[in-house]
Amino acid sequence: MFVDEIDVFVKGGDGGAGCISFRREKYVPRGGPDGGDGGNGGNVILEADPAITTLLDFHYQRHYTAERGQHGQGANKQGRSGVDTVLRVPLGTMVSERDGRLPLGDLTERGQRLTVASGARGGRGNARFATSTNRAPRRADLGRAGEEHWIHLELKLLADVGVVGFPNAGKSTLVSRLSAAKPKIADYPFTTLEPTLGIVRVGDDRTFVIADLPGLIPGAALGKGLGHRFLRHTERTRLLVHLIDLDPSTGRDPLADYQVIQDELRAFSEELAARPQIVAANKVELPGTTEQRAAVGRFCAARGLPFHAISAVTGEGLPALVHEIGRRLAKEPWVPAGR
């Protein structure tokens, strides 16, 4: 199960209580107060880990509390501070307050950490309250309660290239041919139920990350089908590959399909619809696609869109497509998440 959005309750550790104690040793008259401070509570920390690819673990456990600080003791012994609770999350996780969605942080680099619930300070022992006029204070502080609140975790995949298109346009096949990724491939709609990332090599020293996203249908931005759940994963991409299905047996118009997908991207985000695109007409190996292929080529030429005719099954046109993607990525800056 792919989980990319979830609410989690986090609570920092409570502080330990200060101690009321007096030094009582033989041959040490009027030893005075020696109550130690309580330890500080631990923090709840999120850490970005590339080995984690989903927020699934948080689906089974929603509440996380750091260890509380230990109480102070006599002989000026301070209580041990609580241990931090470190939660691993995928790269690309955005963190915000659940109520009001106030942004707290964006974890995009390996090992990057974010404290989401701070532990409380421990209470002061009675040794802290000794003064020249009050040499035997019988007062100590209790530890304070740790910070607690609900946070919202939202995963937005860190991919350079996002592949969009109708169901069964061949997105999964394309990603599997270009990379070592092994997405599920079948001949029925909505085979892809979760995004798949693959790493594609360009030449000897360059690579890029490509994301296979579930197919879009009309009304996806309003919640129809599956694609609307995953449109957020295109927001960090620098480039979109718009895959068009040339298969004549579908009975659809490839140019109408292109416009539908563009409308869905625009309904979700105007900025996303304006992102640089490469149009790839897939399944050129099938008979009866020559006319549609030419029509899509003319359409793209009139609008200045890069166009490639490919076959994800046979590999025709794929080297040229990879070269074009690599060349354009070299010119496009990294795009931060916009939502």
C-alpha positions in Angstrom: 0.0 0.0 0.0 1.3 3.4 -1.0 0.7 6.1 1.6 1.7 9.6 0.7 -0.4 11.8 3.1 -1.2 11.2 6.8 -1.7 13.0 10.1 0.5 12.0 13.1 0.4 13.0 16.8 3.8 13.8 18.3 4.7 14.7 21.9 8.0 15.8 23.4 9.1 14.2 26.6 8.1 15.8 29.9 10.8 17.3 32.1 11.9 15.5 35.2 11.0 17.0 38.6 13.6 18.8 40.7 14.6 17.2 44.0 14.4 18.5 47.6 17.3 17.2 49.5 19.8 18.3 52.2 23.3 17.1 52.7 23.5 15.0 55.8 27.0 13.6 56.5 28.9 12.9 59.6 31.2 15.8 60.6 29.6 18.1 58.1 27.3 20.3 60.1 24.7 22.4 58.3 25.4 20.7 55.0 22.8 22.7 53.2 20.5 21.9 50.2 21.8 19.5 47.6 18.7 18.6 45.5 19.6 18.2 41.8 17.6 19.4 38.8 15.4 17.1 36.7 16.5 16.0 33.3 15.1 17.5 30.1 12.6 15.6 28.0 13.6 14.1 24.7 12.5 15.6 21.3 10.5 14.0 18.5 12.6 14.4 15.3 11.9 13.5 11.7 14.9 12.3 9.6 14.9 12.0 5.8 16.0 8.5 4.7 16.3 7.5 1.0 15.6 3.9 2.0 12.1 4.8 2.9 9.7 5.3 0.0 6.3 5.7 1.6 4.6 6.9 4.8 3.1 3.4 5.3 4.7 2.9 8.8 2.7 5.9 10.1 -0.5 4.3 8.9 -0.2 1.6 11.6 1.0 3.9 14.4 -0.2 7.5 14.7 1.1 8.5 18.2 4.7 9.1 19.1 6.1 10.3 22.4 9.7 11.0 23.3 11.2 9.8 26.6 10.6 11.9 29.7 13.5 13.3 31.7 14.4 11.5 35.0 13.9 13.2 38.3 16.7 14.9 40.1 18.4 13.3 43.2 20.3 14.3 46.3 24.0 15.1 46.3 23.3 17.5 43.4 22.7 14.7 41.0 20.8 15.9 37.9 18.3 13.6 36.3 19.2 11.9 33.0 17.7 13.7 30.0 15.1 11.7 27.9 16.2 10.0 24.7 15.0 11.6 21.4 12.5 9.7 19.3 13.7 9.8 15.7 11.2 8.9 13.0 12.4 8.1 9.5 10.5 9.6 6.6 11.0 9.5 2.8 12.9 12.2 0.9 10.5 14.8 -0.3 8.3 14.8 2.9 6.6 18.2 3.6 5.6 18.8 7.2 3.0 21.2 8.4 0.6 21.7 11.4 -2.6 19.7 10.9 -4.7 22.7 12.0 -4.2 25.6 9.7 -1.4 23.7 7.8 1.3 26.1 8.9 4.5 24.9 7.2 7.1 23.4 9.5 9.7 22.1 7.1 10.6 20.2 3.9 12.9 17.2 4.1 14.6 16.9 0.7 18.2 15.8 1.5 19.6 12.6 3.0 20.0 12.8 6.7 18.2 16.1 7.0 16.4 16.5 10.4 13.5 18.4 11.7 12.4 18.7 15.3 8.6 18.5 15.3 8.0 18.3 19.1 10.4 19.7 21.7 11.0 18.1 25.0 10.4 20.2 28.2 13.1 21.5 30.5 13.5 19.7 33.8 12.5 21.3 37.1 15.0 23.0 39.4 16.2 21.3 42.6 16.2 23.0 45.9 19.9 23.7 45.7 19.0 26.3 43.0 16.9 28.3 45.5 19.5 28.8 48.2 20.2 32.4 49.0 22.0 34.3 51.8 18.7 34.8 53.5 17.1 31.4 52.8 19.8 28.8 53.3 17.5 25.8 53.6 14.9 26.2 50.9 12.2 23.5 50.8 11.2 24.2 47.3 11.7 22.5 43.9 10.1 22.8 40.5 8.1 20.1 38.8 9.1 19.2 35.3 7.1 20.9 32.5 5.0 19.1 29.9 6.5 18.5 26.6 5.2 20.1 23.4 2.4 18.1 21.8 0.4 18.6 18.6 -0.9 16.9 15.4 1.3 17.3 12.3 0.5 16.6 8.7 3.0 14.7 6.5 2.7 14.9 2.8 5.1 13.1 0.4 6.0 14.7 -2.9 8.4 12.5 -4.8 11.8 13.9 -5.7 11.8 13.1 -9.4 13.4 15.1 -12.3 10.9 13.9 -14.9 7.2 13.0 -14.5 5.4 10.9 -17.1 1.8 11.8 -17.5 -0.9 10.5 -19.8 -4.1 8.4 -20.0 -4.3 4.9 -18.5 -2.7 2.3 -20.7 -0.7 4.9 -22.7 2.4 2.9 -21.9 3.9 4.9 -19.0 4.9 1.9 -16.9 6.4 0.1 -19.9 8.4 3.3 -20.8 9.9 3.6 -17.3 10.7 -0.1 -17.2 12.6 0.2 -20.5 14.5 3.3 -19.6 15.4 2.2 -16.0 15.7 -0.8 -13.7 12.3 -0.1 -12.2 9.8 -3.0 -12.3 6.3 -1.4 -12.2 3.3 -3.7 -12.6 2.4 -3.8 -16.3 -0.9 -5.2 -17.7 -3.4 -4.4 -20.4 -6.2 -3.1 -18.3 -6.9 0.5 -17.1 -5.4 1.7 -13.8 -2.7 -1.1 -13.7 -0.5 1.5 -11.9 -1.9 2.1 -8.5 1.1 3.9 -7.0 4.0 6.1 -8.4 7.2 4.3 -9.4 10.6 5.9 -9.5 13.4 4.8 -11.8 16.9 6.1 -12.4 17.9 6.6 -16.1 21.5 7.0 -17.2 22.5 9.6 -19.8 26.0 9.0 -21.1 28.7 7.9 -18.7 28.4 10.4 -15.9 24.8 11.7 -15.8 21.6 10.3 -14.5 18.0 11.5 -13.9 15.1 10.2 -11.9 11.9 9.5 -13.7 8.4 8.9 -12.1 5.7 6.8 -13.6 2.4 8.3 -12.3 -1.0 6.6 -12.4 -3.1 7.5 -15.4 -5.2 10.6 -15.5 -8.8 10.8 -16.8 -11.3 13.7 -17.3 -12.1 15.2 -13.9 -9.0 13.8 -12.2 -8.2 17.2 -10.6 -11.7 17.1 -9.1 -11.2 13.6 -7.6 -12.2 11.2 -10.3 -10.1 8.1 -11.0 -6.7 7.7 -9.3 -4.5 10.4 -10.9 -5.7 13.2 -8.8 -4.1 11.6 -5.7 -0.7 11.7 -7.4 -0.7 15.0 -9.2 1.2 16.4 -6.2 4.1 14.2 -7.1 4.6 16.2 -10.4 5.1 19.4 -8.5 8.8 19.0 -7.9 9.6 17.7 -11.4 11.6 19.9 -13.7 10.2 18.4 -16.9 7.1 16.5 -17.9 6.9 13.7 -20.6 3.4 13.8 -22.0 2.8 10.3 -23.3 0.2 10.0 -26.1 -1.4 6.6 -27.0 -1.5 6.1 -30.8 -3.2 2.7 -30.5 -6.2 2.9 -33.1 -8.1 0.2 -31.3 -8.9 2.6 -28.4 -11.1 4.7 -30.7 -9.8 7.9 -29.0 -8.3 11.0 -30.7 -4.7 11.4 -29.6 -4.9 15.2 -29.9 -8.1 15.3 -27.8 -6.4 13.1 -25.2 -3.5 15.6 -25.1 -5.9 18.5 -24.4 -7.7 16.6 -21.7 -4.5 15.9 -19.8 -3.5 19.5 -20.2 -6.8 20.7 -18.8 -6.4 18.4 -15.8 -2.9 19.7 -15.1 -4.1 23.3 -15.4 -7.1 22.6 -13.1 -4.7 21.3 -10.5 -2.0 24.1 -11.0 -1.5 26.7 -13.7 2.2 26.6 -12.9 2.3 22.8 -13.4 0.5 23.1 -16.8 3.1 25.6 -17.9 6.1 23.4 -16.9 8.4 22.4 -19.8 7.1 19.3 -21.6 8.2 16.7 -24.2 5.4 15.1 -26.2 6.0 11.4 -26.9 3.7 9.5 -29.2 3.8 5.9 -28.1 3.0 2.5 -29.8 4.3 3.4 -33.3 5.0 -0.3 -33.8 1.2 -0.9 -34.2 -0.3 -0.9 -37.7 -2.5 2.0 -38.7 -0.7 4.7 -36.6 1.1 6.5 -39.4 -1.6 9.2 -40.0 -2.1 9.9 -36.3 1.6 10.1 -35.7 1.9 12.7 -38.4 -1.0 14.7 -37.1 0.5 14.8 -33.6 3.9 15.8 -35.1 2.3 18.7 -37.0 0.4 19.8 -33.8 3.6 19.9 -31.8 5.6 21.7 -34.5 2.9 24.4 -34.7 3.2 25.0 -30.9 6.9 24.6 -30.5 6.6 21.5 -28.5 9.5 18.9 -28.6 8.0 15.7 -30.3 9.3 12.1 -30.3 7.6 9.1 -31.9 8.5 6.1 -29.8 7.7 2.5 -29.1 8.2 1.6 -25.4 7.8 -2.1 -26.4 10.4 -2.3 -29.2 12.6 0.5 -28.0 12.3 2.6 -31.2 13.0 6.3 -30.6 14.0 5.8 -26.9 17.7 6.8 -27.2 16.7 10.1 -28.9 14.1 10.7 -26.2 16.6 10.1 -23.4 19.1 12.4 -25.0 16.4 15.1 -25.4 15.4 14.7 -21.7 19.0 14.9 -20.5 19.7 18.0 -22.7 16.7 19.9 -21.4 17.3 18.9 -17.7 20.8 20.4 -18.0 19.0 23.8 -18.7 16.1 23.6 -16.2 16.6 24.6 -12.6 15.3 22.5 -9.7 11.6 23.3 -9.0 10.5 23.5 -5.3 7.1 22.2 -4.3 4.5 24.9 -4.9 1.6 23.7 -2.8 
